[in-house]
Amino acid sequence: MSTLRETAPHKHVPILVNEILTLAQDIPQGVSSYFDGTFGRGGHLKAVLEQFPQARALATDKDSAAVEFAEKNFSEEIENKRLQILHADYSQILEIINSEKTFLKSFDMILLDLGISSPQVDEAERGFSFIKDGPLDMRMNQKQLVKAADIINGWTEDELRNLFFYLGEVKASGRVVRAIVSDRREKPFSTTRELASLIERVEGWKKKGMHPATQYFMALRIQVNGELDHLPGALKDCMSLLNDGGRLFVISFHSLEDRIVKKQFLENEILGFTVNKRIIVPSENEQATNSRSRSAKLRVFQRSFEKRAPAGKKDKYAHKKGQ
């Protein structure tokens, strides 16, 4: 899953929150309407509502556990109609808006955190972890049918090679794939540790600080959840729902996602402009205190009829590695 190292159980910590809040303060009209498309455990949403007391929010998450968490821990905001939480994917935002199920129809601020939340990683039964043993699942939406085990046990050798090459960016997965196909004849894979142990044995530890199963598990997770399938269209929809001067914040965790975000921002410059010319990454202090932030990248798009960046603005938070 991305290039994040798995460690002891984490409390979920929102990533790049200070940079996001600072850039949100530059929204000309302020923030009175906010869409959080990836609620998770509400870290970013909580910070935004505290920073902008006048703001009302719509939030979605395709993980039913996240929605249950919101209903329990944000009950006051929901009761006061300051927050509406829906069990849905952010790619459904236009459908949601058009269905008249929500009290907000356009937004001053939109945030998409494309990463996986710490509770999902830390709960072994969700099947995302290559450290903890659990079912080979990886579904963010537990209602969908296809699990990671279905792919590992059912796809052909060529299909698995292509999966790991294109979605995991594994250049040479041949030995691992052949071992998977051979071992599953004797016994189908059913747990995360069964698969991770095979990769450890065959692939070995090549990069310091990165488990050899990292990119393989990332590819499986992306495929199971169709994470890239609807991203281009969802980004365009989100940009279209911004009020003039509103900003879309997108946090990605690997190059496949970031390339899509960058491309969509450039292709939709008729609507506005990219605020930060260089990607924004977490500060060294944040990376040191939250290892899961290390591969995070933030890009920000502002809708503007002027179609240009404000004069004199600098990329204050475009930290470079090593600085």
N, C-alpha and C positions, 0 to 999 in steps of 0.2 A: 504494500500500500504506500504509494508515493515512494519517497526515500527516507521515511521517518523511522527512527530506531525505536523499537518497543522496549519499554522499561517497566518499572513497577507501576501499579495502578495509579492513574492520574485523576485528580479533580479536573473537570473540563475547564480549560482556560482559553478565553477568546484571544485570537491572534491579531496582532497589528491594531489593537483597539485604540491606542493613543493616536496613531497616525490617521486612522479613519475619522476619529472625532475632530481632530484638528482640521482635516480637509473638509469635513462636513460644515464646519463653522464658516467656510468661505462660500457656502451656498447663498446666493444673493437674498432670497426671500426667507431664509431660515428653513427650518424643518418642522412642518406641521403634519406631514403625511409620510409614512415610512413603510416600505415593504421589505420584510426579511424572508427571503425565499428558502433559506436553509436554517431553520430555527435552532436545531441541535438541542442545546440545553439553555438557550436564551442569553448567553453571555453578551453577545453584541447588542441584542435587542435591549437588554437591561441598561447597558451603558448609554445607548442612544436616547432612551426614554428619560434617563436621569439628566443627560446633557440638555435635552430639549423638552422641558416640562409641558409645552403646549402640543407636543406631537401625539398623534394617534397612529396605530400600527396594524398592519395586516401581516400575518406570518403563516408560512406553510412548511410542512415537512412530510416526507413520504414514509418516515419511520413512525409507526403508531406509538412507540415508547416515548418519543420526543413530544408528541401531541399530549399524551397522558401527563407527562412531566409539566408541560405548560399549563394544562388545566388545573393541576394541583398547586403549582408554585407561582402562577401568575393569575390566580383567581380574582384578586382585587381589581387588576387591570381589565380583565375580561368582564367582570360584573359592571365596572364603570364605563364600559364600551370604549376603553382606551386601546384595547387589544382584541383582535379577532384571530383565532388560530384554526387552521384547516388542515386536515389530513390529505395532502395533495403534493404533487411535484411542482416545483417552481415553473416548469415548462408549460404548465396548465394555466398560467396567470391570465391570459386573455380570455380563456373559457370561463374562468372564475369571475373576472370582471364583468363579462357580458351576461353571466347568469343572474346577476343582481343579488348574489349571495353575500356581498360585502358592502360595508358602508364607505369604503374608499375606492375611487375610480382612477386616480392618477396620483403621482408621488413626487415629493421633493427629494427623496433619498431612497435608493434601493441597494440592498446588499445581498450578494451571493457568495457564500463560503463553500467552495467546491470540495473541501476536505471531508474526511470521515471524522466523526466526533469521538472524543476520548472514551465515553461510555460504551460506544459500539466496539472499540478496540479491546477495552478491558473486560467486557463480558464475554467469556469464552464461549458461551452457548450461541452467540451470534455468528461465530465461525469466521471472523476476520483475522484473528491472531495466529501467527505462525510460532509463537512462543507458548501460548496456553493451548491445551488440548480441548477441542470442541467439535461439534458437527461441521462438516465441510459445507457451509451454508452460504454466507456472505450476502444475503438479501437485506437491503435496506428497508424495502417494503415487504413485510412478512407475508402479505397476501398473494404475492406473485408466485408462480409455480417453479420456475427454473432455479436450481441451486448450483453452487460451484461443483458439487459432486456429480451432477448430471453432465457437466461439461468434461470433467476429468475422466469420467468413466465411459462417456458416450461418443466423444468426438474422435475423428480419425487422427492418425499421426500427423498428416499434413495440416489438418485444421488446427491442431494444438501448436504446431510450429509457427503457423501464421499468427495465431492469437498472441503468443509470447513475443513474437518479433514486432508486430504492429502496435499492440497495446501495452506490452511490457518493455519494449525496446531492448529485448534480449537478442543479441546478434547471433549467438550460437547455442540454441536450446536442444540440439539434436540428441545428445547423450541423455539429457533429462527426459525428453519426450519418449525416447525408446524404452527407457527404464519404466516410465509410467505405463506404457502400453503393455510391456512384458509383465509387470507386477499385477496389473488389474485383471489379467487372465486368471490368476490364482485367487485373488480376492479383491473385489471392488474397493476403491478408496472411500472411506466414510468419515474420517476425522482430519482436522487440520494438521495434527502432528504426524500422521501417517505420510501426508504429502510433504510437509516441511522436512521431515527426517530423510526422505528419499532425496530431496534436493540437496540437503546438507551432505549426504553421502556421495552423491554423483558430482555435484558442482564444486563442493569445497568452498572455503572462505577466501575470496579473492580480493575483496575491498575491506579495509579496516573500518569497523564501525557500521558495516552494512551486512545484514543477514543475507545469505545467498538466496533465500526464498522471497526477498522483498519484491523484486520486479515481477516474479511469477504470480505472487498473490495480488499484486496491483492489477495485472492484466486480467486475472479472473474476476476481481471485484468490479472492474470497469465493464467487463462483458456481462456479468450477471445483472448489473443494475442499469445497463444501457446508458452509462454516464455521459458519453460523448454524442450519442445519437441525436438528442434534442437540444444540445447546448447552443449551436449557432442560431437556431430559430428563437430559442428562449432569450438569448442576449438581445436580439433585434426587437422582440416584443417588449422587453424591459425598457429599452431605450425609447421606444415609442410611447411608453406610459409615463415617462418623466415629464414633469412640468418644466417650463422654460427656466433654465438655471439649475434644474435638478441634477443630481449626480448618481451614477451607477458605480458601485464599488464591487470588484470581483477579485476574490482571493483564490488562486489556483495553487496546485502542489506538484505538478509535473509538467514537462515541456509540451505534451500533447494538448493539455487544457490551455496552457498559456498561449500557444500558437493560435488556437481558435479564438481566444479572447482578443488578442492583438489584431488578428485579421478582421474580425467583426467590427471592432472599433474603427479601423481604417476604412472599411467598406461602407460605413454608415456616417461618414463625416458630413453628409448633407444635413444630418440632425444636430451635429455639435462637434466636439473635439475631445481628444485624449488629454486629460489634465496633466499627467506625469509623462514626460518624454522617456524617462528610464523607469524600469520596473522598481517598485518600492518593496524592499525586503525588511524583515525584522532587524532591529538593532542587535549589536553583539550581546548586549545585556539580556534582551528577550530570548535570544537563541541559547544563551547560557542557562537561563532559568526555566525555559520551556523547550526541551529538545524537539518536540513535535512541530515547532515553528520554523525549523531550519530550512525547509524547502519551500516555504510559503512565498508567494509573489502576489503583489497587489497592483492592479491597474484600475484607473478611475476615468470614467467618461462623463462629460458634462453636456447636457442638452442646452443648446443656445442658438437663438436665431442669428446671432452675430457670427457663428461658425468659426470662432477663433479663440485662442486662449487669452486671458486677461494680460495686458502688457505688464512686464516686470515680474511676473510670477516665476518662482524657481521651484525646482523639485527638492523641497526641503528634506524629504524623507526617503530619497532614493539612495539608501545606504549601499555602499559597495562592500563586498566581502573583504574582510581584512582591515576595514577602516574603523 
